[in-house]
C-alpha cells in the first residue's frame, strides 16, 4: 500500500485506489464473514430463526460491509498519520506489513462491533454460553487474524492499494 508521495517536502501521504479499497472491503467482508459463520457452525451456535448456512453467510457478510468499510477507511487514515510520522523512513515491505497488521486490527474490531447489532436484528446466538463482551473479543480477535491474511493476499494480488 505504501507508496509515499513526496510532492510536498513537509508532508507525505499514502495514495490509494478507491477501486482497490472496495475490492479489499468485499474480500474481507465475505471471506472473513465465511470464517465467522463456519466457526459458529462448528461451535454449535444457532440463531433464533436459523437460515440455510449459505444465506446466513451472505446476509451477515453483506451487512458487515458497512462496518468493514469504515474499519478499512479508519485503517487508511491511521496508516497515513503513522507513515507521515516516520518521514518516509519505512521501506515498502515495512509499510505493507504495517498495513496488513492495522487492517487486521481495525477490521477485526469492526466485526466485533457488529456483533451486538447482529444480535439485536436476528436474535443472539444460542447455546454459546458466553457473555456479549467475551463473544465480541473472541470473534473480533480471531477474525482480525484471518483479516490480516486476507489483507496480505489482496495487497499481493492487487499489487498494493495505490
ROKOLMI-534971 format. One record per atom (N, C-alpha, C, O): residue number from 0; residue in three letters; atom name; x, y, z. Coordinates in steps of 0.02 Angstrom, whole numbers. Example, Ala and Ser with C-alpha at 12.3 -4.5 7.8 and 13.67 -1.06 7.14 Angstrom:
FIPA|n|res|atom|east|north|up
FIPA|0|ALA|N|660|-284|390
FIPA|0|ALA|CA|615|-225|390
FIPA|0|ALA|C|660|-165|390
FIPA|0|ALA|O|712|-166|423
FIPA|1|SER|N|642|-112|354
FIPA|1|SER|CA|684|-53|357
FIPA|1|SER|C|645|2|394
FIPA|1|SER|O|670|57|402
END
This chain:
FIPA|n|res|atom|east|north|up
FIPA|0|UNK|N|41|-59|0
FIPA|0|UNK|CA|0|0|0
FIPA|0|UNK|C|43|61|0
FIPA|0|UNK|O|19|116|-16
FIPA|1|UNK|N|104|56|16
FIPA|1|UNK|CA|143|110|42
FIPA|1|UNK|C|182|148|-9
FIPA|1|UNK|O|244|147|-8
FIPA|2|UNK|N|150|181|-53
FIPA|2|UNK|CA|187|225|-97
FIPA|2|UNK|C|182|294|-68
FIPA|2|UNK|O|128|323|-62
FIPA|3|UNK|N|239|321|-49
FIPA|3|UNK|CA|239|387|-19
FIPA|3|UNK|C|249|440|-73
FIPA|3|UNK|O|293|434|-115
FIPA|4|UNK|N|207|489|-71
FIPA|4|UNK|CA|211|543|-119
FIPA|4|UNK|C|248|601|-86
FIPA|4|UNK|O|225|628|-36
FIPA|5|UNK|N|305|618|-113
FIPA|5|UNK|CA|346|672|-84
FIPA|5|UNK|C|337|738|-121
FIPA|5|UNK|O|385|777|-127
FIPA|6|UNK|N|277|751|-145
FIPA|6|UNK|CA|267|813|-183
FIPA|6|UNK|C|275|875|-140
FIPA|6|UNK|O|294|928|-165
FIPA|7|UNK|N|262|868|-76
FIPA|7|UNK|CA|273|923|-30
FIPA|7|UNK|C|323|899|22
FIPA|7|UNK|O|312|848|54
FIPA|8|UNK|N|379|934|29
FIPA|8|UNK|CA|432|909|72
FIPA|8|UNK|C|412|906|146
FIPA|8|UNK|O|442|868|183
FIPA|9|UNK|N|363|945|167
FIPA|9|UNK|CA|344|944|238
FIPA|9|UNK|C|293|890|254
FIPA|9|UNK|O|286|871|312
FIPA|10|UNK|N|257|865|204
FIPA|10|UNK|CA|208|813|217
FIPA|10|UNK|C|215|757|166
FIPA|10|UNK|O|235|769|109
FIPA|11|UNK|N|199|698|187
FIPA|11|UNK|CA|195|641|142
FIPA|11|UNK|C|130|606|157
FIPA|11|UNK|O|105|608|213
FIPA|12|UNK|N|102|574|107
FIPA|12|UNK|CA|39|539|118
FIPA|12|UNK|C|34|480|72
FIPA|12|UNK|O|66|477|19
FIPA|13|UNK|N|-8|433|91
FIPA|13|UNK|CA|-19|373|52
FIPA|13|UNK|C|-69|389|-3
FIPA|13|UNK|O|-119|424|8
FIPA|14|UNK|N|-57|362|-61
FIPA|14|UNK|CA|-106|367|-115
FIPA|14|UNK|C|-139|299|-120
FIPA|14|UNK|O|-106|247|-118
FIPA|15|UNK|N|-204|300|-127
FIPA|15|UNK|CA|-241|237|-132
FIPA|15|UNK|C|-289|240|-191
FIPA|15|UNK|O|-308|294|-213
FIPA|16|UNK|N|-307|181|-215
FIPA|16|UNK|CA|-356|174|-267
FIPA|16|UNK|C|-422|154|-234
FIPA|16|UNK|O|-425|105|-198
FIPA|17|UNK|N|-474|193|-247
FIPA|17|UNK|CA|-539|178|-217
FIPA|17|UNK|C|-565|110|-240
FIPA|17|UNK|O|-596|74|-200
FIPA|18|UNK|N|-553|92|-303
FIPA|18|UNK|CA|-575|27|-328
FIPA|18|UNK|C|-541|-30|-291
FIPA|18|UNK|O|-573|-81|-276
FIPA|19|UNK|N|-477|-22|-275
FIPA|19|UNK|CA|-441|-74|-239
FIPA|19|UNK|C|-465|-78|-167
FIPA|19|UNK|O|-468|-132|-138
FIPA|20|UNK|N|-482|-21|-138
FIPA|20|UNK|CA|-509|-21|-70
FIPA|20|UNK|C|-576|-57|-69
FIPA|20|UNK|O|-589|-96|-23
FIPA|21|UNK|N|-618|-45|-118
FIPA|21|UNK|CA|-683|-80|-121
FIPA|21|UNK|C|-672|-155|-130
FIPA|21|UNK|O|-708|-194|-98
FIPA|22|UNK|N|-624|-175|-171
FIPA|22|UNK|CA|-609|-247|-179
FIPA|22|UNK|C|-586|-276|-112
FIPA|22|UNK|O|-605|-332|-95
FIPA|23|UNK|N|-546|-239|-75
FIPA|23|UNK|CA|-523|-262|-9
FIPA|23|UNK|C|-582|-268|40
FIPA|23|UNK|O|-586|-317|77
FIPA|24|UNK|N|-626|-219|39
FIPA|24|UNK|CA|-685|-221|84
FIPA|24|UNK|C|-729|-282|68
FIPA|24|UNK|O|-751|-316|114
FIPA|25|UNK|N|-740|-295|5
FIPA|25|UNK|CA|-781|-353|-15
FIPA|25|UNK|C|-747|-418|6
FIPA|25|UNK|O|-780|-462|33
FIPA|26|UNK|N|-682|-423|-6
FIPA|26|UNK|CA|-646|-485|12
FIPA|26|UNK|C|-648|-496|88
FIPA|26|UNK|O|-662|-552|110
FIPA|27|UNK|N|-634|-444|126
FIPA|27|UNK|CA|-634|-452|199
FIPA|27|UNK|C|-704|-468|224
FIPA|27|UNK|O|-713|-510|268
FIPA|28|UNK|N|-755|-435|197
FIPA|28|UNK|CA|-823|-446|219
FIPA|28|UNK|C|-846|-518|206
FIPA|28|UNK|O|-873|-550|250
FIPA|29|UNK|N|-834|-542|145
FIPA|29|UNK|CA|-860|-608|127
FIPA|29|UNK|C|-816|-666|149
FIPA|29|UNK|O|-841|-717|171
FIPA|30|UNK|N|-750|-659|144
FIPA|30|UNK|CA|-707|-713|167
FIPA|30|UNK|C|-704|-714|243
FIPA|30|UNK|O|-709|-767|274
FIPA|31|UNK|N|-696|-656|274
FIPA|31|UNK|CA|-697|-652|347
FIPA|31|UNK|C|-765|-673|374
FIPA|31|UNK|O|-769|-707|426
FIPA|32|UNK|N|-818|-653|340
FIPA|32|UNK|CA|-886|-673|361
FIPA|32|UNK|C|-897|-748|355
FIPA|32|UNK|O|-930|-778|396
FIPA|33|UNK|N|-868|-778|303
FIPA|33|UNK|CA|-872|-851|295
FIPA|33|UNK|C|-837|-885|353
FIPA|33|UNK|O|-862|-934|381
FIPA|34|UNK|N|-778|-859|371
FIPA|34|UNK|CA|-740|-888|427
FIPA|34|UNK|C|-782|-886|491
FIPA|34|UNK|O|-786|-935|527
FIPA|35|UNK|N|-813|-829|505
FIPA|35|UNK|CA|-854|-822|566
FIPA|35|UNK|C|-913|-870|565
FIPA|35|UNK|O|-927|-902|616
FIPA|36|UNK|N|-946|-875|508
FIPA|36|UNK|CA|-1004|-920|504
FIPA|36|UNK|C|-984|-993|512
FIPA|36|UNK|O|-1019|-1031|546
FIPA|37|UNK|N|-929|-1013|481
FIPA|37|UNK|CA|-905|-1082|489
FIPA|37|UNK|C|-885|-1094|562
FIPA|37|UNK|O|-901|-1147|590
FIPA|38|UNK|N|-851|-1047|592
FIPA|38|UNK|CA|-831|-1053|662
FIPA|38|UNK|C|-892|-1061|707
FIPA|38|UNK|O|-892|-1104|751
FIPA|39|UNK|N|-943|-1021|697
FIPA|39|UNK|CA|-1003|-1026|738
FIPA|39|UNK|C|-1039|-1093|726
FIPA|39|UNK|O|-1066|-1123|773
FIPA|40|UNK|N|-1039|-1115|665
FIPA|40|UNK|CA|-1071|-1179|649
FIPA|40|UNK|C|-1035|-1236|685
FIPA|40|UNK|O|-1067|-1281|713
FIPA|41|UNK|N|-969|-1234|685
FIPA|41|UNK|CA|-929|-1285|719
FIPA|41|UNK|C|-939|-1283|795
FIPA|41|UNK|O|-935|-1334|829
FIPA|42|UNK|N|-951|-1223|822
FIPA|42|UNK|CA|-962|-1215|894
FIPA|42|UNK|C|-1033|-1235|914
FIPA|42|UNK|O|-1048|-1241|974
FIPA|43|UNK|N|-1078|-1245|865
FIPA|43|UNK|CA|-1147|-1262|880
FIPA|43|UNK|C|-1190|-1202|895
FIPA|43|UNK|O|-1243|-1209|926
FIPA|44|UNK|N|-1169|-1143|874
FIPA|44|UNK|CA|-1208|-1082|887
FIPA|44|UNK|C|-1266|-1078|837
FIPA|44|UNK|O|-1259|-1095|778
FIPA|45|UNK|N|-1323|-1056|861
FIPA|45|UNK|CA|-1382|-1050|819
FIPA|45|UNK|C|-1418|-985|834
FIPA|45|UNK|O|-1414|-959|889
FIPA|46|UNK|N|-1452|-960|783
FIPA|46|UNK|CA|-1494|-901|792
FIPA|46|UNK|C|-1565|-923|808
FIPA|46|UNK|O|-1582|-982|803
FIPA|47|UNK|N|-1606|-875|828
FIPA|47|UNK|CA|-1675|-890|844
FIPA|47|UNK|C|-1711|-918|783
FIPA|47|UNK|O|-1744|-970|788
FIPA|48|UNK|N|-1706|-886|726
FIPA|48|UNK|CA|-1737|-909|663
FIPA|48|UNK|C|-1681|-927|614
FIPA|48|UNK|O|-1664|-887|571
FIPA|49|UNK|N|-1654|-986|622
FIPA|49|UNK|CA|-1596|-1008|584
FIPA|49|UNK|C|-1613|-1011|509
FIPA|49|UNK|O|-1666|-1036|489
FIPA|50|UNK|N|-1566|-986|468
FIPA|50|UNK|CA|-1572|-988|395
FIPA|50|UNK|C|-1526|-1043|368
FIPA|50|UNK|O|-1487|-1072|405
FIPA|51|UNK|N|-1533|-1056|304
FIPA|51|UNK|CA|-1485|-1100|271
FIPA|51|UNK|C|-1415|-1070|278
FIPA|51|UNK|O|-1409|-1008|275
FIPA|52|UNK|N|-1363|-1110|288
FIPA|52|UNK|CA|-1296|-1083|300
FIPA|52|UNK|C|-1272|-1034|247
FIPA|52|UNK|O|-1242|-983|264
FIPA|53|UNK|N|-1285|-1047|184
FIPA|53|UNK|CA|-1260|-1002|132
FIPA|53|UNK|C|-1297|-935|135
FIPA|53|UNK|O|-1267|-882|124
FIPA|54|UNK|N|-1362|-936|149
FIPA|54|UNK|CA|-1400|-874|155
FIPA|54|UNK|C|-1379|-835|217
FIPA|54|UNK|O|-1375|-774|215
FIPA|55|UNK|N|-1366|-871|270
FIPA|55|UNK|CA|-1343|-840|332
FIPA|55|UNK|C|-1276|-804|319
FIPA|55|UNK|O|-1268|-746|339
FIPA|56|UNK|N|-1230|-838|286
FIPA|56|UNK|CA|-1165|-808|270
FIPA|56|UNK|C|-1173|-747|226
FIPA|56|UNK|O|-1143|-694|240
FIPA|57|UNK|N|-1212|-753|172
FIPA|57|UNK|CA|-1221|-696|125
FIPA|57|UNK|C|-1254|-637|160
FIPA|57|UNK|O|-1233|-580|150
FIPA|58|UNK|N|-1304|-650|201
FIPA|58|UNK|CA|-1338|-596|237
FIPA|58|UNK|C|-1291|-561|285
FIPA|58|UNK|O|-1285|-500|285
FIPA|59|UNK|N|-1257|-600|327
FIPA|59|UNK|CA|-1212|-571|377
FIPA|59|UNK|C|-1154|-535|345
FIPA|59|UNK|O|-1134|-481|369
FIPA|60|UNK|N|-1125|-563|293
FIPA|60|UNK|CA|-1067|-531|260
FIPA|60|UNK|C|-1087|-467|225
FIPA|60|UNK|O|-1049|-418|225
FIPA|61|UNK|N|-1146|-467|195
FIPA|61|UNK|CA|-1169|-406|161
FIPA|61|UNK|C|-1181|-351|213
FIPA|61|UNK|O|-1163|-293|201
FIPA|62|UNK|N|-1212|-368|269
FIPA|62|UNK|CA|-1223|-318|321
FIPA|62|UNK|C|-1158|-295|353
FIPA|62|UNK|O|-1152|-237|374
FIPA|63|UNK|N|-1109|-340|357
FIPA|63|UNK|CA|-1044|-322|387
FIPA|63|UNK|C|-1005|-273|344
FIPA|63|UNK|O|-960|-239|369
FIPA|64|UNK|N|-1021|-269|280
FIPA|64|UNK|CA|-982|-225|235
FIPA|64|UNK|C|-982|-152|258
FIPA|64|UNK|O|-932|-117|249
FIPA|65|UNK|N|-1035|-130|289
FIPA|65|UNK|CA|-1037|-61|314
FIPA|65|UNK|C|-984|-52|368
FIPA|65|UNK|O|-946|-4|367
FIPA|66|UNK|N|-983|-98|416
FIPA|66|UNK|CA|-933|-95|470
FIPA|66|UNK|C|-863|-103|442
FIPA|66|UNK|O|-817|-67|463
FIPA|67|UNK|N|-854|-148|395
FIPA|67|UNK|CA|-788|-161|366
FIPA|67|UNK|C|-764|-101|326
FIPA|67|UNK|O|-705|-83|329
FIPA|68|UNK|N|-809|-69|289
FIPA|68|UNK|CA|-790|-10|251
FIPA|68|UNK|C|-761|44|297
FIPA|68|UNK|O|-708|72|284
FIPA|69|UNK|N|-797|57|352
FIPA|69|UNK|CA|-772|107|399
FIPA|69|UNK|C|-708|84|433
FIPA|69|UNK|O|-664|125|446
FIPA|70|UNK|N|-702|20|447
FIPA|70|UNK|CA|-640|-7|475
FIPA|70|UNK|C|-581|2|428
FIPA|70|UNK|O|-526|21|450
FIPA|71|UNK|N|-591|-11|364
FIPA|71|UNK|CA|-538|-2|314
FIPA|71|UNK|C|-520|72|307
FIPA|71|UNK|O|-461|89|304
FIPA|72|UNK|N|-570|115|304
FIPA|72|UNK|CA|-557|186|296
FIPA|72|UNK|C|-521|215|358
FIPA|72|UNK|O|-477|257|351
FIPA|73|UNK|N|-540|192|417
FIPA|73|UNK|CA|-505|214|477
FIPA|73|UNK|C|-434|187|477
FIPA|73|UNK|O|-388|222|500
FIPA|74|UNK|N|-424|127|453
FIPA|74|UNK|CA|-356|98|447
FIPA|74|UNK|C|-313|141|402
FIPA|74|UNK|O|-256|157|419
FIPA|75|UNK|N|-340|160|345
FIPA|75|UNK|CA|-302|201|298
FIPA|75|UNK|C|-285|269|328
FIPA|75|UNK|O|-229|293|321
FIPA|76|UNK|N|-333|299|362
FIPA|76|UNK|CA|-320|363|395
FIPA|76|UNK|C|-265|357|448
FIPA|76|UNK|O|-220|398|451
FIPA|77|UNK|N|-270|304|488
FIPA|77|UNK|CA|-220|293|540
FIPA|77|UNK|C|-152|279|508
FIPA|77|UNK|O|-101|305|532
FIPA|78|UNK|N|-150|240|455
FIPA|78|UNK|CA|-87|225|421
FIPA|78|UNK|C|-56|288|390
FIPA|78|UNK|O|5|297|393
FIPA|79|UNK|N|-97|330|361
FIPA|79|UNK|CA|-71|393|334
FIPA|79|UNK|C|-37|433|389
FIPA|79|UNK|O|19|458|380
FIPA|80|UNK|N|-72|439|445
FIPA|80|UNK|CA|-43|476|501
FIPA|80|UNK|C|21|444|525
FIPA|80|UNK|O|71|479|536
FIPA|81|UNK|N|21|379|534
FIPA|81|UNK|CA|79|343|560
FIPA|81|UNK|C|139|347|512
FIPA|81|UNK|O|195|358|534
FIPA|82|UNK|N|127|339|448
FIPA|82|UNK|CA|181|341|399
FIPA|82|UNK|C|207|412|391
FIPA|82|UNK|O|267|422|380
FIPA|83|UNK|N|163|462|397
FIPA|83|UNK|CA|187|531|396
FIPA|83|UNK|C|234|544|454
FIPA|83|UNK|O|283|580|446
FIPA|84|UNK|N|221|515|511
FIPA|84|UNK|CA|263|524|570
FIPA|84|UNK|C|333|494|561
FIPA|84|UNK|O|380|515|595
FIPA|85|UNK|N|340|446|516
FIPA|85|UNK|CA|405|415|504
FIPA|85|UNK|C|446|453|452
FIPA|85|UNK|O|504|435|441
FIPA|86|UNK|N|418|504|422
FIPA|86|UNK|CA|453|544|371
FIPA|86|UNK|C|483|502|315
FIPA|86|UNK|O|538|516|291
FIPA|87|UNK|N|447|449|295
FIPA|87|UNK|CA|470|408|239
FIPA|87|UNK|C|527|361|255
FIPA|87|UNK|O|560|337|209
FIPA|88|UNK|N|540|349|318
FIPA|88|UNK|CA|596|305|337
FIPA|88|UNK|C|578|231|333
FIPA|88|UNK|O|622|189|340
FIPA|89|UNK|N|515|214|322
FIPA|89|UNK|CA|495|144|318
FIPA|89|UNK|C|501|118|246
FIPA|89|UNK|O|482|153|199
FIPA|90|UNK|N|528|59|240
FIPA|90|UNK|CA|533|28|173
FIPA|90|UNK|C|463|9|150
FIPA|90|UNK|O|415|8|189
FIPA|91|UNK|N|458|-7|86
FIPA|91|UNK|CA|393|-28|58
FIPA|91|UNK|C|368|-91|93
FIPA|91|UNK|O|309|-95|109
FIPA|92|UNK|N|412|-139|105
FIPA|92|UNK|CA|392|-201|140
FIPA|92|UNK|C|368|-186|210
FIPA|92|UNK|O|318|-214|233
FIPA|93|UNK|N|402|-142|246
FIPA|93|UNK|CA|382|-123|314
FIPA|93|UNK|C|314|-89|313
FIPA|93|UNK|O|272|-101|356
FIPA|94|UNK|N|302|-46|264
FIPA|94|UNK|CA|238|-11|258
FIPA|94|UNK|C|182|-61|242
FIPA|94|UNK|O|127|-56|270
FIPA|95|UNK|N|196|-109|198
FIPA|95|UNK|CA|144|-158|180
FIPA|95|UNK|C|130|-204|240
FIPA|95|UNK|O|72|-222|251
FIPA|96|UNK|N|181|-222|277
FIPA|96|UNK|CA|171|-264|337
FIPA|96|UNK|C|130|-226|389
FIPA|96|UNK|O|85|-254|420
FIPA|97|UNK|N|146|-163|399
FIPA|97|UNK|CA|108|-121|445
FIPA|97|UNK|C|36|-114|421
FIPA|97|UNK|O|-10|-114|462
FIPA|98|UNK|N|26|-107|356
FIPA|98|UNK|CA|-41|-102|328
FIPA|98|UNK|C|-81|-164|343
FIPA|98|UNK|O|-139|-159|363
FIPA|99|UNK|N|-51|-223|333
FIPA|99|UNK|CA|-86|-286|347
FIPA|99|UNK|C|-104|-291|421
FIPA|99|UNK|O|-160|-310|438
FIPA|100|UNK|N|-58|-273|465
FIPA|100|UNK|CA|-71|-275|537
FIPA|100|UNK|C|-128|-229|556
FIPA|100|UNK|O|-174|-249|592
FIPA|101|UNK|N|-125|-167|534
FIPA|101|UNK|CA|-176|-117|552
FIPA|101|UNK|C|-243|-136|523
FIPA|101|UNK|O|-294|-128|556
FIPA|102|UNK|N|-245|-160|461
FIPA|102|UNK|CA|-308|-181|431
FIPA|102|UNK|C|-339|-238|471
FIPA|102|UNK|O|-400|-239|482
FIPA|103|UNK|N|-299|-286|492
FIPA|103|UNK|CA|-325|-341|532
FIPA|103|UNK|C|-354|-318|598
FIPA|103|UNK|O|-408|-340|617
FIPA|104|UNK|N|-319|-274|632
FIPA|104|UNK|CA|-343|-249|697
FIPA|104|UNK|C|-407|-209|689
FIPA|104|UNK|O|-456|-220|725
FIPA|105|UNK|N|-408|-162|642
FIPA|105|UNK|CA|-466|-119|635
FIPA|105|UNK|C|-527|-156|608
FIPA|105|UNK|O|-583|-144|630
FIPA|106|UNK|N|-517|-202|560
FIPA|106|UNK|CA|-575|-238|533
FIPA|106|UNK|C|-598|-292|581
FIPA|106|UNK|O|-657|-309|582
FIPA|107|UNK|N|-552|-320|622
FIPA|107|UNK|CA|-573|-366|675
FIPA|107|UNK|C|-617|-330|725
FIPA|107|UNK|O|-667|-356|748
FIPA|108|UNK|N|-597|-269|742
FIPA|108|UNK|CA|-637|-228|788
FIPA|108|UNK|C|-704|-211|756
FIPA|108|UNK|O|-755|-209|791
FIPA|109|UNK|N|-705|-198|691
FIPA|109|UNK|CA|-768|-183|656
FIPA|109|UNK|C|-815|-242|659
FIPA|109|UNK|O|-875|-234|672
FIPA|110|UNK|N|-789|-302|647
FIPA|110|UNK|CA|-831|-362|653
FIPA|110|UNK|C|-858|-367|724
FIPA|110|UNK|O|-917|-381|734
FIPA|111|UNK|N|-815|-357|773
FIPA|111|UNK|CA|-836|-362|843
FIPA|111|UNK|C|-891|-312|860
FIPA|111|UNK|O|-938|-328|895
FIPA|112|UNK|N|-884|-251|835
FIPA|112|UNK|CA|-935|-200|848
FIPA|112|UNK|C|-1002|-216|815
FIPA|112|UNK|O|-1054|-192|836
FIPA|113|UNK|N|-1000|-256|763
FIPA|113|UNK|CA|-1061|-277|729
FIPA|113|UNK|C|-1099|-332|764
FIPA|113|UNK|O|-1158|-344|749
FIPA|114|UNK|N|-1067|-366|812
FIPA|114|UNK|CA|-1099|-423|846
FIPA|114|UNK|C|-1162|-402|884
FIPA|114|UNK|O|-1213|-436|878
FIPA|115|UNK|N|-1161|-348|924
FIPA|115|UNK|CA|-1223|-328|958
FIPA|115|UNK|C|-1278|-308|909
FIPA|115|UNK|O|-1337|-321|921
FIPA|116|UNK|N|-1259|-277|853
FIPA|116|UNK|CA|-1309|-258|803
FIPA|116|UNK|C|-1340|-322|773
FIPA|116|UNK|O|-1401|-326|766
FIPA|117|UNK|N|-1298|-370|757
FIPA|117|UNK|CA|-1321|-434|731
FIPA|117|UNK|C|-1368|-468|781
FIPA|117|UNK|O|-1422|-493|762
FIPA|118|UNK|N|-1348|-468|844
FIPA|118|UNK|CA|-1390|-498|896
FIPA|118|UNK|C|-1458|-464|902
FIPA|118|UNK|O|-1509|-497|911
FIPA|119|UNK|N|-1458|-398|897
FIPA|119|UNK|CA|-1520|-360|901
FIPA|119|UNK|C|-1566|-375|842
FIPA|119|UNK|O|-1626|-384|850
FIPA|120|UNK|N|-1537|-377|782
FIPA|120|UNK|CA|-1577|-387|721
FIPA|120|UNK|C|-1602|-458|713
FIPA|120|UNK|O|-1659|-469|690
FIPA|121|UNK|N|-1561|-507|731
FIPA|121|UNK|CA|-1577|-576|712
FIPA|121|UNK|C|-1581|-624|771
FIPA|121|UNK|O|-1589|-684|761
FIPA|122|UNK|N|-1575|-600|831
FIPA|122|UNK|CA|-1576|-645|889
FIPA|122|UNK|C|-1506|-668|905
FIPA|122|UNK|O|-1466|-681|860
FIPA|123|UNK|N|-1492|-672|969
FIPA|123|UNK|CA|-1425|-691|989
FIPA|123|UNK|C|-1411|-763|971
FIPA|123|UNK|O|-1456|-803|961
FIPA|124|UNK|N|-1347|-779|966
FIPA|124|UNK|CA|-1327|-848|954
FIPA|124|UNK|C|-1342|-887|1017
FIPA|124|UNK|O|-1319|-869|1072
FIPA|125|UNK|N|-1378|-940|1010
FIPA|125|UNK|CA|-1397|-981|1067
FIPA|125|UNK|C|-1344|-1035|1079
FIPA|125|UNK|O|-1303|-1049|1035
FIPA|126|UNK|N|-1345|-1064|1137
FIPA|126|UNK|CA|-1301|-1120|1155
FIPA|126|UNK|C|-1227|-1101|1157
FIPA|126|UNK|O|-1184|-1145|1157
FIPA|127|UNK|N|-1211|-1037|1159
FIPA|127|UNK|CA|-1141|-1018|1162
FIPA|127|UNK|C|-1117|-1012|1234
FIPA|127|UNK|O|-1059|-1026|1249
FIPA|128|UNK|N|-1161|-991|1279
FIPA|128|UNK|CA|-1145|-987|1350
FIPA|128|UNK|C|-1091|-938|1367
FIPA|128|UNK|O|-1055|-948|1416
FIPA|129|UNK|N|-1083|-884|1328
FIPA|129|UNK|CA|-1033|-833|1344
FIPA|129|UNK|C|-1066|-765|1346
FIPA|129|UNK|O|-1117|-753|1314
FIPA|130|UNK|N|-1035|-720|1383
FIPA|130|UNK|CA|-1058|-651|1386
FIPA|130|UNK|C|-1045|-616|1320
FIPA|130|UNK|O|-1002|-636|1282
FIPA|131|UNK|N|-1082|-562|1308
FIPA|131|UNK|CA|-1076|-525|1245
FIPA|131|UNK|C|-1005|-498|1236
FIPA|131|UNK|O|-976|-506|1182
FIPA|132|UNK|N|-976|-469|1287
FIPA|132|UNK|CA|-909|-440|1279
FIPA|132|UNK|C|-857|-494|1265
FIPA|132|UNK|O|-811|-482|1225
FIPA|133|UNK|N|-864|-552|1296
FIPA|133|UNK|CA|-819|-608|1282
FIPA|133|UNK|C|-827|-631|1210
FIPA|133|UNK|O|-778|-645|1176
FIPA|134|UNK|N|-889|-636|1188
FIPA|134|UNK|CA|-904|-656|1119
FIPA|134|UNK|C|-873|-606|1070
FIPA|134|UNK|O|-843|-625|1020
FIPA|135|UNK|N|-879|-541|1085
FIPA|135|UNK|CA|-852|-489|1041
FIPA|135|UNK|C|-775|-493|1039
FIPA|135|UNK|O|-745|-490|985
FIPA|136|UNK|N|-744|-501|1097
FIPA|136|UNK|CA|-671|-504|1099
FIPA|136|UNK|C|-644|-566|1065
FIPA|136|UNK|O|-594|-563|1029
FIPA|137|UNK|N|-677|-622|1076
FIPA|137|UNK|CA|-654|-685|1046
FIPA|137|UNK|C|-662|-683|970
FIPA|137|UNK|O|-613|-695|934
FIPA|138|UNK|N|-722|-668|946
FIPA|138|UNK|CA|-733|-667|874
FIPA|138|UNK|C|-693|-612|840
FIPA|138|UNK|O|-665|-622|786
FIPA|139|UNK|N|-690|-553|872
FIPA|139|UNK|CA|-653|-497|843
FIPA|139|UNK|C|-579|-512|835
FIPA|139|UNK|O|-549|-495|784
FIPA|140|UNK|N|-550|-544|885
FIPA|140|UNK|CA|-478|-559|881
FIPA|140|UNK|C|-464|-614|832
FIPA|140|UNK|O|-415|-611|795
FIPA|141|UNK|N|-506|-666|830
FIPA|141|UNK|CA|-494|-720|782
FIPA|141|UNK|C|-504|-696|711
FIPA|141|UNK|O|-463|-711|668
FIPA|142|UNK|N|-558|-660|699
FIPA|142|UNK|CA|-570|-637|630
FIPA|142|UNK|C|-519|-583|611
FIPA|142|UNK|O|-504|-574|552
FIPA|143|UNK|N|-492|-547|661
FIPA|143|UNK|CA|-438|-499|647
FIPA|143|UNK|C|-377|-533|618
FIPA|143|UNK|O|-346|-508|571
FIPA|144|UNK|N|-359|-590|646
FIPA|144|UNK|CA|-303|-629|619
FIPA|144|UNK|C|-318|-654|548
FIPA|144|UNK|O|-275|-652|504
FIPA|145|UNK|N|-378|-678|538
FIPA|145|UNK|CA|-399|-701|471
FIPA|145|UNK|C|-397|-642|423
FIPA|145|UNK|O|-375|-649|366
FIPA|146|UNK|N|-420|-583|445
FIPA|146|UNK|CA|-421|-524|402
FIPA|146|UNK|C|-350|-501|384
FIPA|146|UNK|O|-340|-471|331
FIPA|147|UNK|N|-302|-513|428
FIPA|147|UNK|CA|-232|-497|411
FIPA|147|UNK|C|-210|-539|351
FIPA|147|UNK|O|-179|-514|305
FIPA|148|UNK|N|-227|-603|353
FIPA|148|UNK|CA|-209|-648|297
FIPA|148|UNK|C|-245|-627|233
FIPA|148|UNK|O|-215|-626|179
FIPA|149|UNK|N|-309|-610|239
FIPA|149|UNK|CA|-348|-587|181
FIPA|149|UNK|C|-318|-523|153
FIPA|149|UNK|O|-310|-515|93
FIPA|150|UNK|N|-301|-476|197
FIPA|150|UNK|CA|-271|-413|176
FIPA|150|UNK|C|-205|-424|141
FIPA|150|UNK|O|-191|-393|89
FIPA|151|UNK|N|-163|-467|168
FIPA|151|UNK|CA|-98|-481|137
FIPA|151|UNK|C|-108|-511|68
FIPA|151|UNK|O|-74|-492|20
FIPA|152|UNK|N|-154|-558|62
FIPA|152|UNK|CA|-168|-589|-3
FIPA|152|UNK|C|-194|-537|-53
FIPA|152|UNK|O|-172|-536|-110
FIPA|153|UNK|N|-240|-496|-31
FIPA|153|UNK|CA|-269|-445|-76
FIPA|153|UNK|C|-217|-393|-97
FIPA|153|UNK|O|-215|-373|-155
FIPA|154|UNK|N|-175|-371|-50
FIPA|154|UNK|CA|-123|-323|-68
FIPA|154|UNK|C|-75|-353|-119
FIPA|154|UNK|O|-54|-320|-165
FIPA|155|UNK|N|-60|-418|-109
FIPA|155|UNK|CA|-17|-453|-158
FIPA|155|UNK|C|-51|-458|-225
FIPA|155|UNK|O|-22|-441|-277
FIPA|156|UNK|N|-114|-482|-226
FIPA|156|UNK|CA|-150|-491|-289
FIPA|156|UNK|C|-163|-425|-326
FIPA|156|UNK|O|-161|-423|-387
FIPA|157|UNK|N|-177|-373|-287
FIPA|157|UNK|CA|-192|-308|-318
FIPA|157|UNK|C|-130|-267|-333
FIPA|157|UNK|O|-134|-214|-365
FIPA|158|UNK|N|-72|-292|-311
FIPA|158|UNK|CA|-10|-254|-322
FIPA|158|UNK|C|-8|-191|-279
FIPA|158|UNK|O|16|-139|-302
FIPA|159|UNK|N|-33|-196|-218
FIPA|159|UNK|CA|-36|-138|-173
FIPA|159|UNK|C|-105|-108|-176
FIPA|159|UNK|O|-150|-133|-210
FIPA|160|UNK|N|-114|-54|-139
FIPA|160|UNK|CA|-179|-20|-138
FIPA|160|UNK|C|-177|47|-173
FIPA|160|UNK|O|-227|83|-175
FIPA|161|UNK|N|-120|65|-202
FIPA|161|UNK|CA|-115|129|-235
FIPA|161|UNK|C|-136|124|-308
FIPA|161|UNK|O|-135|173|-344
END
